[in-house]
């Protein structure tokens, strides 16, 4: 990407996801969405996600492997955190989820519900962390992608 255009593009994306979109229904494309139903265990976990987080979901369905117990997972472009919280449930209390996004409004929604999900899943403390940053520059926020077992990105890259 042209380095002189990068800040301008980032600002446009931040405005779109932070100010223009207020609910999932505001999204004007389904270009990357699939028509397949998620497995039963995913549906059950999604049912436990806070309604505000679900309302601000702009992904298109997450493809993830089974047997994630204890995994360390990085979500690039996590938005309001739906996939992070779904993964939180699947990795269990010993796992760890880190979501990175550059949209303050989305991160505010995600962070607001950390304790809700920890309580809902029966965890003593939240296993989810949300970081404000650009996914193209993880080193700027102190993350090394080699320290994760799985990296996901839902309709972002």
Secondary structure, DSSP 8 states (H G I E B T S, - for coil): --HHHHHHHHHHHHHIIIII--SGGG----TT-------HHHHHHHTTS-HHHHHT---------S--TT-EEEEET-TTSHHHHHHHHHH-TT-EEEEEES-HHHHHHHHHTHHHHHHHHT-SS--EEEEES-GGGGGGGT--GGG-SEEE-SS--
